Amino acid sequence: MTHTLTVDIPRDYWLTMNRTVTNHGYRRRIISALHDLTVATAVRQGLKAHDGPVELTWTIHYPKGVGPVADAVNAAPTTKALLDALVPRWLPRDDSRCVRGETFRRGTNLDVAGGHRVVLELRPVREA
């Protein structure tokens, strides 16, 4: 059964491969804020824990006004922070023993400018 988590990311918390944050303290504060936001959202949405391997699909919804060429995989620094926040409460690990694959998709733009929405689908993988 697939489980879904939808996290609305404020503009100031968005990390992207296209704009590296070089100040380590500032980056750490953003990542901590993303962890807190993810945990609160997962609790509020009643995300179920997974004990076995999963495949992840990240759908990135950009703010209003972002053009059609935005590449969803550039959201990896943000999605990594979200994934880290799910360990160990909702996933036992975030390594290849537990996360068997990740897919990034572009979603429709949001109706408002500013933040992003990240939708995570977790699908259990059946062991052969």
C-alpha positions in Angstrom: 0.0 0.0 0.0 1.3 3.4 -1.0 1.4 6.1 1.7 1.6 9.8 0.9 3.1 12.8 2.8 2.5 16.3 1.6 4.9 19.0 2.9 4.5 22.7 2.2 8.0 24.3 2.2 8.3 28.0 2.9 10.3 30.0 0.4 13.1 30.6 2.9 13.6 26.9 3.6 13.9 25.8 -0.1 17.3 24.1 -0.8 18.2 23.5 -4.5 21.1 22.0 -6.4 21.2 25.3 -8.4 22.0 27.5 -5.4 24.3 25.9 -2.9 24.3 27.4 0.6 27.9 27.8 1.6 27.4 29.1 5.1 27.3 25.8 7.1 25.6 27.3 10.1 22.8 28.8 8.0 22.4 25.6 6.0 22.2 23.6 9.3 19.4 26.0 10.6 17.4 25.5 7.4 17.8 21.7 7.5 16.8 21.6 11.2 13.7 23.7 10.3 12.9 21.3 7.5 13.2 18.3 9.9 10.9 20.0 12.4 8.4 20.8 9.7 8.5 17.3 8.2 8.0 15.6 11.6 5.1 17.9 12.5 3.5 17.3 9.1 3.9 13.5 9.3 2.3 13.4 12.7 -0.5 15.7 11.6 -1.2 13.6 8.5 -0.9 10.3 10.3 1.9 8.9 8.2 2.3 5.1 8.8 5.7 3.6 9.7 7.5 1.3 7.2 9.8 -1.4 8.4 10.9 -2.9 5.1 12.3 -1.6 1.9 10.5 1.2 0.1 10.6 3.1 -3.2 10.1 6.8 -3.0 8.5 9.2 -5.6 9.0 12.9 -5.0 6.6 15.2 -6.8 7.7 18.8 -6.7 5.1 21.5 -7.1 6.8 24.9 -7.9 5.4 28.3 -6.9 3.2 30.2 -9.3 5.3 31.9 -12.0 8.0 29.3 -12.3 8.6 28.3 -15.9 8.2 24.9 -17.4 11.9 24.1 -17.5 12.4 23.6 -13.7 14.0 20.3 -13.1 12.5 18.4 -10.2 15.7 16.5 -9.3 17.3 19.8 -8.4 15.1 19.6 -5.2 17.4 16.8 -3.9 18.9 18.9 -1.0 15.4 19.6 0.3 14.1 16.1 -0.2 17.1 14.6 1.5 16.4 16.8 4.6 12.8 15.6 4.5 13.9 12.0 4.2 16.4 12.3 7.1 13.5 13.6 9.3 11.6 10.4 8.7 14.3 8.2 10.3 14.0 6.3 12.6 10.3 7.0 13.4 8.8 6.2 10.0 11.7 4.5 8.2 14.4 2.4 10.0 17.2 3.8 7.7 17.6 6.0 4.7 20.3 3.9 3.0 20.0 1.5 0.1 18.9 -1.4 2.4 15.7 0.5 3.1 15.3 3.1 0.2 15.6 1.0 -3.0 14.9 3.8 -5.4 13.9 7.5 -5.7 12.1 9.1 -8.5 11.6 12.8 -9.0 8.6 14.3 -10.9 7.5 17.8 -11.8 4.0 18.6 -10.5 1.7 21.4 -11.5 2.6 24.8 -10.3 0.9 26.1 -7.2 -1.7 28.9 -7.4 0.4 31.3 -5.3 4.0 32.6 -5.5 6.5 31.8 -2.8 6.9 28.4 -1.4 7.0 24.9 -2.8 4.9 21.8 -2.1 6.6 18.4 -2.0 4.5 15.2 -2.2 6.3 12.0 -1.1 4.8 8.6 -2.1 6.3 5.7 -0.2 5.7 2.3 -1.8 6.7 -0.9 0.0 8.9 -3.2 -2.0 8.3 -6.9 -1.9 11.4 -8.9 -1.4 11.9 -11.7 -3.9 
